[in-house]
Amino acid sequence: MKLGDLMPRDLLKQELFVQDLKSRINDSVEIILKVRSKKLQETKDSKKFLIMTLEDRTGTVRAVDWYNAELNDQRLKEGTVVRVKGRVVFFENRIQINVDNDYGAIKILKNDEYDYTKFVAQSKKDLEVLKKKLFVLLDQVKDQHYKKLLKAFFEDKEFSEKFFRSPAGMRVHHAYIGGLLEHSVTVAEICREISKYYSLDRDLLITGALLHDVGKVEEYKITESGIEVTTEGELKGHIAIGAAMISEMGKKLSIPEHKILELEHIILSHHGELEWGSPVVPKTIEALIVHHVENLDSKIARFIEVIESSETDQGWTEYDKNLGRRIFLRGEVTDE
């Protein structure tokens, strides 16, 4: 990335990310970001201004254009990658970029003018360690039919490479490279521990936990614009895709129909409620456990993401619409 000539020489050494802006208050910056949303608004004296939410893999930031608002409202679309010049300020308890007044302050970039990985985060956990944990879980499955099924998936090079790189979502949780692997292994390890306390089919539980989101390998794709939903993902969704993948593999491997049926049920019911996207509610102990554990892991992951992206380290985070709440950060809190 080539930065503007007006920037101090010592600030040209590395590319800026949203997370870096906390230490750049009152500085002029030039930064590559993606348009997440935009809204043209008007002051009381009829002056137009454009409010934008811009993002990269480290977070989001508000930007305001007071000078070319109508023009940029027409030029920019959600998902457009831009190079923005402006001043970083702290306004209304949040970091904001006030866009410079020249026409070129917001430049739309072509795909070959930026590194798309800036918009696709990667799991902070070591992916090689996660892969080893997955195969440990696989080896601990005693039922030869379920083990055969797991091996058919994870010992297939093409499938495993997709699974290990896939995100588990677009925005809400584990929305990064390796997110599906991280989420699946975490859920399976927790389910393994829970199996010690109840009379249930441990092998079905672990297999279902590892494969509950398997359809996401076909639901999402990583492109120059970041994480996108595939056509199949839009038309079917990962639950239907995953159930079909299990059914097809079960027939191919001649696995007993009743075992595939129970595994399909885990996949079909793992969202827990009809209004949450599952075509059926959990009706086995194993399906109930997978639902609650995967829901817990996704919620905890979202809590962590909101906390880490917070612009303060004490008091409260901003309201998160996905969680439907603010999160308490502890620290010194003064009620006014």
C-alpha positions in Angstrom: 0.0 0.0 0.0 1.4 3.4 -0.9 0.4 6.1 1.6 -0.1 9.8 1.0 2.7 12.3 0.9 1.2 14.3 3.7 1.6 11.6 6.3 4.6 11.7 8.7 7.5 9.6 7.5 7.6 7.5 10.7 3.9 6.5 10.1 4.5 5.1 6.6 6.2 2.0 7.8 3.2 -0.3 8.1 -0.4 -0.4 6.8 -3.1 0.9 9.1 -6.0 -1.2 10.4 -9.1 -0.1 12.3 -7.6 -1.4 15.6 -4.7 1.0 15.1 -6.8 4.1 15.1 -7.2 4.3 18.9 -3.6 5.6 19.0 -4.0 8.0 16.2 -6.5 10.5 17.6 -6.1 13.9 15.9 -3.8 12.5 13.3 -4.3 12.7 9.5 -4.4 9.1 8.1 -4.8 7.3 4.9 -6.4 3.8 5.3 -7.9 1.1 3.1 -11.3 0.0 4.3 -14.5 -1.6 3.0 -17.9 0.1 3.0 -20.2 -1.8 5.3 -23.1 0.7 5.2 -23.8 4.4 4.4 -26.6 6.9 4.9 -27.0 10.4 3.4 -28.3 12.8 6.0 -29.1 16.5 6.4 -28.5 19.1 9.0 -31.1 21.6 10.3 -29.8 24.1 7.8 -30.1 21.6 4.9 -26.4 20.8 4.6 -25.9 17.2 3.3 -23.5 14.9 5.0 -22.7 11.2 4.5 -22.3 8.8 7.4 -20.5 5.6 6.6 -19.5 2.5 8.6 -16.2 1.2 7.2 -14.5 -2.0 8.2 -11.5 -4.3 7.9 -10.8 -7.6 9.6 -10.0 -5.9 12.9 -13.2 -4.0 13.4 -15.4 -1.1 12.2 -15.2 2.7 12.3 -17.6 5.5 11.5 -16.6 8.0 8.9 -18.3 11.3 8.0 -18.0 13.2 4.7 -19.1 16.8 5.0 -17.8 18.0 1.6 -18.7 15.5 -1.2 -21.6 13.8 0.5 -24.0 13.5 -2.4 -21.4 12.6 -4.9 -19.9 9.8 -2.7 -23.4 8.5 -1.8 -23.9 7.9 -5.5 -20.4 6.5 -6.1 -20.2 4.1 -3.2 -22.0 0.8 -2.6 -21.9 -1.7 0.3 -18.9 -3.9 -0.2 -16.9 -1.2 -2.1 -13.2 -1.1 -1.0 -11.9 2.4 -0.7 -8.8 4.3 0.3 -9.9 7.1 2.7 -8.0 10.2 3.7 -9.1 12.0 6.8 -8.5 13.0 10.4 -9.1 10.7 13.3 -11.2 12.2 16.1 -13.0 11.0 19.2 -16.7 12.1 18.9 -19.7 11.0 20.9 -17.7 8.4 22.8 -16.4 6.7 19.7 -13.6 6.9 17.2 -14.5 8.6 13.9 -12.8 9.6 10.7 -13.6 13.0 9.3 -13.0 12.7 5.6 -10.8 15.4 4.0 -12.5 18.0 1.7 -10.8 17.1 -1.6 -12.6 14.9 -4.2 -9.9 12.3 -4.1 -10.2 11.8 -0.3 -12.3 8.6 -1.0 -10.8 6.6 -3.8 -12.5 3.4 -5.0 -10.0 0.6 -5.4 -9.9 -2.2 -8.0 -9.3 -5.8 -6.8 -5.6 -5.7 -7.8 -5.0 -2.5 -5.7 -5.4 -4.1 -2.3 -4.8 -7.3 -0.4 -8.2 -9.0 0.2 -6.8 -10.7 3.3 -7.1 -7.3 5.0 -10.8 -8.0 5.1 -10.7 -11.7 6.1 -9.4 -12.3 9.6 -7.8 -15.6 10.6 -8.4 -17.6 13.8 -6.0 -16.4 16.6 -5.6 -20.1 17.5 -2.9 -22.2 15.9 -4.7 -24.0 13.0 -2.2 -26.9 13.1 -2.9 -27.5 16.7 -6.7 -27.4 16.0 -6.2 -30.0 13.2 -4.4 -32.3 15.6 -7.2 -31.9 18.1 -9.7 -32.8 15.5 -7.9 -36.0 14.6 -7.5 -36.9 18.3 -11.3 -36.6 18.6 -11.8 -38.7 15.5 -9.5 -41.4 16.9 -11.5 -41.5 20.1 -14.7 -42.4 18.2 -15.0 -46.2 18.8 -18.0 -46.9 16.6 -16.5 -48.1 13.3 -19.3 -46.7 11.2 -19.0 -43.2 12.5 -15.2 -43.4 12.4 -15.4 -44.5 8.8 -17.6 -41.6 8.0 -15.4 -39.0 9.7 -12.3 -40.4 7.9 -14.1 -40.2 4.6 -14.5 -36.5 5.1 -11.4 -35.4 6.9 -8.9 -37.7 5.1 -10.1 -36.3 1.8 -7.6 -33.6 0.8 -10.0 -31.4 -1.1 -12.7 -31.4 1.6 -10.4 -31.1 4.5 -8.6 -28.1 3.0 -11.9 -26.3 2.5 -13.1 -27.3 6.0 -9.9 -26.1 7.7 -10.0 -22.7 5.9 -13.8 -22.0 6.0 -15.4 -19.4 8.3 -18.3 -20.4 10.5 -20.2 -17.2 9.7 -20.1 -13.9 7.9 -20.3 -11.5 10.8 -21.8 -12.9 14.0 -19.3 -15.5 15.2 -16.1 -17.2 14.0 -16.3 -15.1 10.9 -12.7 -15.7 9.8 -10.4 -18.2 8.1 -10.3 -21.3 10.3 -13.4 -20.3 12.1 -15.3 -23.4 11.2 -12.5 -25.6 12.4 -12.1 -23.7 15.7 -15.9 -23.8 16.4 -16.3 -27.5 15.5 -13.4 -28.6 17.6 -14.4 -26.5 20.6 -18.0 -27.9 20.4 -16.8 -31.4 20.1 -14.3 -31.2 23.0 -17.0 -29.7 25.3 -19.5 -32.4 24.2 -16.8 -35.1 24.9 -16.6 -33.8 28.5 -20.4 -33.6 28.9 -20.6 -37.3 27.8 -18.9 -38.3 31.0 -22.0 -37.2 33.1 -24.9 -38.8 31.1 -25.9 -42.1 29.6 -25.9 -41.4 25.9 -24.2 -42.4 22.6 -20.8 -40.7 23.0 -19.6 -41.6 19.5 -22.8 -40.2 17.9 -22.4 -37.0 20.0 -18.8 -36.4 19.0 -19.4 -37.2 15.4 -22.4 -34.9 15.3 -20.5 -32.1 17.0 -17.7 -32.3 14.5 -20.1 -32.3 11.5 -23.0 -30.2 12.7 -21.8 -27.2 10.6 -20.3 -29.3 7.7 -22.6 -27.6 5.2 -20.7 -24.3 5.7 -17.9 -25.5 3.5 -20.4 -25.0 0.6 -22.3 -22.1 2.1 -19.5 -19.6 2.3 -16.6 -18.6 0.0 -13.6 -16.3 0.5 -13.1 -13.8 -2.3 -11.4 -10.4 -2.9 -14.4 -8.8 -1.1 -14.1 -11.0 1.9 -16.5 -13.7 3.1 -19.5 -14.2 0.8 -22.4 -16.5 0.6 -22.4 -18.9 -2.4 -25.4 -19.3 -4.6 -26.0 -22.8 -3.1 -25.7 -21.3 0.4 -28.3 -18.6 -0.4 -30.8 -21.1 -1.9 -30.4 -23.9 0.6 -28.5 -22.8 3.7 -25.9 -24.9 5.5 -28.4 -27.0 7.4 -29.9 -28.5 4.3 -26.5 -28.7 2.6 -25.0 -30.5 5.5 -27.8 -33.0 5.9 -27.5 -33.9 2.2 -23.7 -34.3 2.5 -24.2 -36.7 5.4 -26.9 -38.7 3.6 -24.9 -39.0 0.4 -21.7 -40.1 2.2 -23.7 -42.6 4.4 -25.1 -44.3 1.3 -21.7 -44.3 -0.4 -20.1 -46.0 2.6 -23.1 -48.3 3.2 -23.5 -47.1 6.8 -26.6 -48.4 8.6 -29.6 -46.1 7.8 -30.6 -45.6 11.4 -27.1 -44.2 12.3 -27.2 -41.8 9.5 -30.7 -40.8 10.4 -29.7 -39.8 14.0 -26.7 -37.9 12.7 -28.8 -36.1 10.1 -31.2 -35.2 13.0 -28.3 -33.5 14.9 -27.5 -31.4 11.9 -31.1 -30.5 11.1 -31.9 -29.6 14.7 -28.7 -27.9 15.9 -30.2 -24.3 15.7 -32.7 -25.5 18.3 -35.9 -23.8 17.4 -38.0 -23.6 14.2 -37.8 -19.8 14.3 -34.0 -20.0 14.5 -33.8 -21.9 11.2 -34.0 -25.5 12.2 -36.7 -27.5 10.4 -37.1 -29.7 13.5 -36.3 -29.2 17.2 -33.8 -31.5 19.0 -35.5 -34.9 19.8 -32.5 -36.9 21.1 -30.2 -36.2 24.0 -27.2 -36.0 21.6 -29.0 -33.4 19.4 -30.1 -31.4 22.4 -26.5 -31.2 23.7 -25.0 -30.3 20.4 -27.6 -27.5 20.0 -26.9 -25.9 23.4 -23.1 -26.3 23.2 -22.7 -24.9 19.7 -25.0 -22.0 20.7 -23.0 -21.4 23.9 -19.7 -21.4 21.9 -21.1 -19.0 19.3 -22.4 -16.6 22.0 -19.1 -16.7 24.0 -17.1 -16.1 20.8 -19.3 -13.1 20.0 -18.9 -11.7 23.6 -15.1 -12.0 23.1 -15.2 -10.2 19.7 -17.3 -7.4 21.1 -15.0 -7.0 24.1 -11.8 -7.0 22.0 -13.2 -4.5 19.5 -14.4 -2.1 22.3 -13.0 1.4 22.2 -12.8 1.4 26.0 -11.4 -1.2 28.5 -13.7 -0.3 31.4 -17.4 0.3 32.0 -19.5 -0.9 29.1 -19.1 -1.8 25.4 -21.3 -0.3 22.7 -24.7 -2.0 22.2 -24.4 -5.1 20.1 -27.5 -5.8 18.0 -26.6 -9.5 17.5 -26.4 -10.1 21.3 -29.1 -7.6 22.0 -27.1 -6.0 24.9 -24.0 -4.1 26.0 -21.3 -6.1 27.8 -19.9 -5.1 31.2 -16.1 -4.6 31.1 -15.6 -4.0 34.8 -12.8 -1.6 35.6 -13.5 1.8 37.2 -17.1 2.7 36.6 -18.7 6.0 37.6 -22.5 6.2 37.5 -23.5 9.8 36.6 
